[in-house]
Amino acid sequence: MKPRISRSTTHLTVETILQGEGWDKGWRTIKEMAGNFNAITERSFGVPEAVNSGQVGVGIVIDFFAFSAQASGFPVKFVYPTVTTVVPANVGIVANAPNKAAAEAFVEFLLSPTGQEVLLEPGIRRLPINPAVYAKAGADYPNPFTDPRFQKMIGFDVDKSEARTAAVDTLFDQLVSFQLDALKGVTKVLHEVDAALAKKPNPQAKALADEARNLIAAMPVSEAQASSAEIKGAFTGGKQKGARQAELESQWASFARDNYAKAKAKAEEAQKAAK
């Protein structure tokens, strides 16, 4: 069964991969995963719901979705990727809050030992920021302060993420969300080539398959360009914002269509050569 991913939490997931693996390798990883997606949902809850109900076997979610599902009795498991970041529970007070004193009291409660323990409840399952609270969490509860699964945890660069949010989100849409069928199609052929090569090695077929994978992995913009004032301005301001944004979206979509079509042709050549 193929996995799902939600668009609403996609930016954090994508940025973690890009910051952990680097721009080019990160996008290669993202596209390789996307080729095996069943769907990209509009809602974060759509992913755990699909896994919990057995519609799909794997879902890409933020950890607390899986932990709360486990606590509710669903037979699911969460696995942290080798490159990850910690997403603790967040809380804030809006500017000019009508009940500021009450809001401040609530935040103080959440930061207290009792409030931190509330985060461990089955329906919540967030990561407390108080290390001492994990003593009451149970042996299986992930502890970012001691758990070896967090040894490769990256320091998430919020400024970098903010500088290229629009570019990264748009790239994901134009190269993955809107091209999912094409990605799935070429990935299916490449899997068949891999299966054939596992039984009978063929240098020519392997070289063609590698070319196909490189075409899929190619990016229309570099990391520096994605964070540039020119591209950022196209999405966030300026008199020509709308026109320039549409132009970039069209360019990136065309780049993806052309490359995935070329990759499909290379993969099919590889498939013939592997027979």
Residue pairs with C-beta under 8 A, 6 or more apart in sequence:
1 38
1 55
1 56
1 57
1 58
2 36
2 37
2 38
2 56
2 57
2 58
3 33
3 36
3 37
3 38
3 56
3 57
3 58
3 59
3 60
4 37
4 38
4 39
4 40
4 41
4 46
4 47
4 50
4 51
4 56
4 58
4 59
4 60
5 13
5 34
5 37
5 40
5 41
5 47
5 59
5 60
6 40
6 41
6 42
6 43
6 44
6 45
6 46
6 47
6 60
6 61
7 40
7 41
7 42
7 177
8 42
8 43
8 44
9 44
9 61
9 62
10 40
10 169
10 172
11 161
11 165
11 168
11 169
11 172
12 62
12 87
13 60
13 62
14 26
14 30
14 168
14 172
15 156
15 160
15 161
15 168
16 83
16 84
16 85
16 154
16 156
17 26
17 29
17 30
17 81
17 83
18 26
18 27
18 30
18 168
19 26
19 85
19 154
19 156
19 157
19 160
19 161
20 26
20 83
20 84
20 85
20 152
20 154
21 29
21 83
22 223
23 219
23 222
23 223
23 226
24 217
24 219
24 223
27 171
27 175
27 217
27 219
28 213
28 216
28 217
30 172
30 176
31 175
31 176
31 183
31 216
31 217
32 187
32 213
32 216
32 217
33 60
34 176
34 180
34 183
35 183
35 184
35 186
35 187
35 188
35 190
35 216
36 184
36 187
37 180
37 183
37 184
38 50
38 55
38 56
39 180
40 176
40 177
40 180
41 47
41 50
44 61
44 62
44 65
45 65
47 59
47 60
47 61
47 65
48 59
48 61
48 65
48 66
48 69
48 76
50 56
50 59
51 57
51 58
51 59
51 61
51 69
51 74
51 76
52 69
52 74
52 76
61 78
62 87
63 78
63 80
63 87
63 127
63 142
64 87
64 124
64 125
64 126
64 127
66 76
66 77
66 78
67 78
67 125
67 141
67 142
68 122
68 123
68 124
68 125
69 76
70 76
70 77
70 78
71 122
71 123
71 125
72 122
72 123
80 142
80 149
80 150
82 152
83 152
83 154
84 149
84 150
84 152
84 153
84 154
85 153
85 154
85 155
85 156
86 127
86 144
86 150
86 153
87 127
88 126
88 127
88 128
88 129
89 110
89 119
89 124
89 126
89 127
89 128
89 129
91 106
91 107
91 110
93 100
93 103
93 104
93 107
94 103
97 103
108 115
109 115
110 116
110 118
110 119
111 129
111 130
113 130
113 132
113 133
116 128
116 129
116 130
116 133
117 128
117 133
117 136
118 124
119 125
119 126
119 127
119 128
119 133
120 128
120 133
120 136
120 137
120 141
127 142
127 144
128 134
128 137
131 143
131 145
134 141
134 143
134 145
134 146
137 143
142 149
142 150
144 150
144 153
160 227
161 168
163 227
163 232
164 226
164 227
164 232
166 232
166 235
166 236
167 221
167 226
167 227
167 231
167 232
167 235
168 226
170 235
170 245
170 248
170 249
170 252
171 219
171 220
171 221
171 226
171 252
174 249
174 252
174 253
174 256
175 219
175 220
175 252
175 255
175 256
176 183
178 253
178 256
179 253
179 256
179 257
179 260
182 256
182 257
182 260
182 261
182 264
183 216
183 260
185 260
185 264
186 212
186 216
186 260
186 263
186 264
186 267
189 264
189 267
189 268
189 270
189 271
190 209
190 212
190 213
190 267
190 270
192 271
193 205
193 209
193 267
193 270
193 271
193 274
194 209
196 202
196 205
196 271
196 274
196 275
197 205
197 206
197 209
197 274
200 274
202 273
202 274
204 270
204 273
205 270
205 271
205 273
205 274
206 270
208 266
208 267
208 269
208 270
208 273
209 266
209 267
209 270
211 263
211 266
212 262
212 263
212 264
212 266
212 267
212 270
213 263
215 259
215 260
215 262
215 263
215 266
216 259
216 260
216 263
218 255
218 259
220 251
220 252
220 255
220 256
221 231
221 252
225 231
231 248
233 241
233 244
234 240
234 241
234 244
234 245
234 247
234 248
235 241
235 245
238 244
